[in-house]
Amino acid sequence: MAANGFDAEPAPLGTVTGSWLSGLVLGLLTVILGIVVSFHPGGSLNVVAVLVGIMMLLSGLFHLVRVFEPRESNRVWAGVTGLLFVVIGIILIRHLHLTLAVIGLIIGVTWVVQGLTALMGGISGGAREGRAWWIVFGAVSVIAGIVVVASPVSALNVLAVLLGIWFIVLGCFEVVGGFLLRRTIHAVNAAEPRVESTL
């Protein structure tokens, strides 16, 4: 046996087995999440809206705590910002449709700006390679952004369904990857005794 034979030993079987098991469990959870989001997009979006409201509340409370710190030099602005964030957080939690509309508007405006940027780059010749692709991408992004801005809540429901489908596909790939890793582990374990017998 070589002096460094101990260092060359493979990873423990329990660690490798845990890796394919964790991949399998993660894949199954992703599939379940995708099914839930696809069949209940409204409920899933409401959870997101509540989380956004809670985030605003926590941010407001953080700013309000800063008011009582002796070393804080901007107490007035911290207090005003904290109160504003708390009020916005309460409104967002109490009126979930308003929160979803705001989220949809942000997504829609982002897509419009992104599309206009791609269009200008493609038309002006700034992107020499794939110029036609940038023009098509910009046009599609602008149209999708306008659709989302026109009806943000309904568009979010459609986007949630598409996101759920994507989760299902991604989870299936993770499950298949877990089984493939398990198959590789069994093949390696079956070949190990043969290798030892030749030494």
C-alpha positions as CSV (number, residue, x, y, z in Angstrom):
1,M,0.0,0.0,0.0
2,A,1.3,3.5,-0.9
3,A,2.1,6.0,1.8
4,N,-0.5,8.3,0.5
5,G,-3.1,5.5,0.0
6,F,-5.2,6.8,2.9
7,D,-5.5,10.2,1.3
8,A,-6.6,8.7,-2.0
9,E,-9.6,6.9,-0.5
10,P,-13.0,7.9,-1.9
11,A,-15.6,9.8,0.0
12,P,-17.5,7.8,2.6
13,L,-20.5,5.9,1.2
14,G,-22.8,7.7,3.6
15,T,-21.8,11.1,2.3
16,V,-22.4,10.1,-1.3
17,T,-25.6,8.3,-0.5
18,G,-26.8,11.4,1.3
19,S,-26.0,13.5,-1.8
20,W,-28.3,11.6,-4.1
21,L,-31.0,11.3,-1.4
22,S,-30.9,15.1,-0.8
23,G,-31.1,15.7,-4.6
24,L,-34.1,13.3,-4.8
25,V,-35.9,14.9,-1.8
26,L,-35.2,18.4,-3.2
27,G,-36.5,17.4,-6.6
28,L,-39.7,16.0,-5.1
29,L,-40.2,19.1,-3.0
30,T,-39.7,21.3,-6.0
31,V,-42.3,19.3,-8.0
32,I,-44.8,19.6,-5.1
33,L,-44.1,23.3,-4.9
34,G,-44.7,23.6,-8.6
35,I,-48.0,21.7,-8.5
36,V,-49.2,23.9,-5.6
37,V,-48.2,27.2,-7.4
38,S,-49.7,26.0,-10.7
39,F,-53.1,24.9,-9.3
40,H,-53.3,27.7,-6.7
41,P,-51.6,30.8,-8.2
42,G,-53.8,33.2,-6.3
43,G,-53.0,31.8,-2.9
44,S,-49.3,31.6,-3.8
45,L,-49.3,35.2,-4.9
46,N,-51.1,36.2,-1.7
47,V,-48.3,34.6,0.4
48,V,-45.8,36.7,-1.6
49,A,-47.8,39.8,-1.1
50,V,-48.0,39.2,2.7
51,L,-44.2,38.6,2.8
52,V,-43.6,41.9,1.0
53,G,-45.8,43.7,3.5
54,I,-44.0,42.0,6.5
55,M,-40.7,43.0,5.0
56,M,-41.8,46.7,4.8
57,L,-43.0,46.5,8.4
58,L,-39.7,45.1,9.7
59,S,-37.8,47.7,7.7
60,G,-40.0,50.4,9.3
61,L,-39.4,49.0,12.8
62,F,-35.7,48.9,12.2
63,H,-35.7,52.6,11.3
64,L,-37.9,53.5,14.3
65,V,-35.4,51.7,16.6
66,R,-32.6,53.9,15.2
67,V,-34.5,57.0,16.5
68,F,-33.7,56.0,20.1
69,E,-30.0,55.4,19.5
70,P,-27.9,58.2,21.1
71,R,-25.3,58.3,18.3
72,E,-28.0,58.6,15.5
73,S,-27.6,61.9,13.8
74,N,-30.6,61.6,11.5
75,R,-33.3,60.8,14.0
76,V,-36.0,62.9,12.2
77,W,-35.4,61.2,8.8
78,A,-35.2,57.8,10.4
79,G,-38.4,58.4,12.3
80,V,-40.3,59.6,9.2
81,T,-38.9,56.8,7.1
82,G,-39.8,54.2,9.7
83,L,-43.4,55.5,10.1
84,L,-43.8,55.6,6.3
85,F,-42.6,52.0,5.9
86,V,-44.8,50.8,8.7
87,V,-47.9,52.5,7.2
88,I,-47.0,51.1,3.7
89,G,-46.5,47.6,5.2
90,I,-49.9,47.7,7.0
91,I,-51.6,48.8,3.8
92,L,-49.9,46.1,1.7
93,I,-50.9,43.4,4.1
94,R,-54.5,44.7,4.5
95,H,-55.0,45.2,0.7
96,L,-53.3,42.3,-1.0
97,H,-54.7,43.2,-4.5
98,L,-52.9,46.5,-4.2
99,T,-49.6,44.7,-3.3
100,L,-50.0,42.4,-6.3
101,A,-50.8,45.3,-8.6
102,V,-47.6,47.1,-7.4
103,I,-45.5,44.0,-7.9
104,G,-47.0,43.5,-11.4
105,L,-46.4,47.1,-12.3
106,I,-42.8,46.9,-11.2
107,I,-42.3,43.7,-13.3
108,G,-44.1,45.3,-16.3
109,V,-42.2,48.6,-16.2
110,T,-38.9,46.6,-15.9
111,W,-39.7,44.6,-19.0
112,V,-40.7,47.7,-20.9
113,V,-37.4,49.4,-20.0
114,Q,-35.4,46.3,-20.8
115,G,-37.2,45.8,-24.1
116,L,-36.6,49.5,-25.1
117,T,-32.9,49.2,-24.3
118,A,-32.6,46.0,-26.4
119,L,-34.5,47.6,-29.2
120,M,-32.3,50.7,-29.3
121,G,-29.2,48.6,-29.2
122,G,-30.4,46.4,-32.0
123,I,-31.7,49.2,-34.2
124,S,-28.7,51.5,-33.7
125,G,-26.3,48.7,-34.5
126,G,-24.7,48.7,-31.1
127,A,-25.0,44.9,-31.0
128,R,-23.5,43.8,-34.3
129,E,-23.8,40.1,-33.6
130,G,-27.3,38.8,-33.3
131,R,-28.8,42.2,-34.2
132,A,-32.1,40.7,-35.4
133,W,-32.3,38.6,-32.2
134,W,-32.0,41.7,-30.0
135,I,-34.7,43.5,-32.0
136,V,-37.1,40.6,-31.6
137,F,-36.2,40.2,-27.9
138,G,-36.8,43.9,-27.3
139,A,-40.1,43.9,-29.1
140,V,-41.4,40.9,-27.2
141,S,-40.2,42.3,-23.9
142,V,-41.9,45.6,-24.6
143,I,-45.2,43.9,-25.6
144,A,-45.1,41.6,-22.6
145,G,-44.3,44.6,-20.3
146,I,-47.3,46.6,-21.7
147,V,-49.6,43.6,-21.2
148,V,-48.5,43.2,-17.6
149,V,-48.8,47.0,-16.8
150,A,-52.3,47.0,-18.4
151,S,-53.5,44.2,-16.2
152,P,-50.9,43.5,-13.5
153,V,-53.0,41.2,-11.2
154,S,-54.2,38.9,-14.0
155,A,-50.8,38.8,-15.6
156,L,-49.3,37.8,-12.3
157,N,-51.7,34.9,-12.1
158,V,-50.5,33.7,-15.5
159,L,-46.8,34.2,-14.6
160,A,-47.4,32.2,-11.4
161,V,-48.8,29.3,-13.4
162,L,-45.8,29.4,-15.7
163,L,-43.5,29.6,-12.7
164,G,-45.2,26.5,-11.2
165,I,-44.8,24.6,-14.5
166,W,-41.1,25.6,-14.5
167,F,-40.8,24.3,-10.9
168,I,-42.4,21.0,-11.9
169,V,-39.9,20.6,-14.9
170,L,-37.0,21.5,-12.7
171,G,-38.0,19.2,-10.0
172,C,-38.4,16.3,-12.4
173,F,-34.8,16.9,-13.7
174,E,-33.5,16.9,-10.1
175,V,-35.3,13.6,-9.4
176,V,-33.9,12.0,-12.5
177,G,-30.4,13.3,-11.5
178,G,-30.8,11.8,-8.1
179,F,-31.6,8.4,-9.6
180,L,-28.7,8.6,-12.1
181,L,-26.3,9.4,-9.2
182,R,-27.6,6.4,-7.3
183,R,-27.1,4.2,-10.3
184,T,-23.5,5.5,-10.6
185,I,-22.8,4.8,-7.0
186,H,-24.1,1.2,-7.3
187,A,-21.9,0.7,-10.4
188,V,-18.8,2.0,-8.6
189,N,-19.5,-0.2,-5.5
190,A,-19.9,-3.2,-7.7
191,A,-16.5,-2.5,-9.4
192,E,-14.6,-2.0,-6.2
193,P,-14.0,-5.7,-5.2
194,R,-12.6,-6.4,-8.7
195,V,-10.1,-3.5,-8.3
196,E,-8.9,-4.7,-4.9
197,S,-8.4,-8.3,-6.2
198,T,-6.0,-7.1,-8.9
199,L,-3.8,-5.3,-6.4
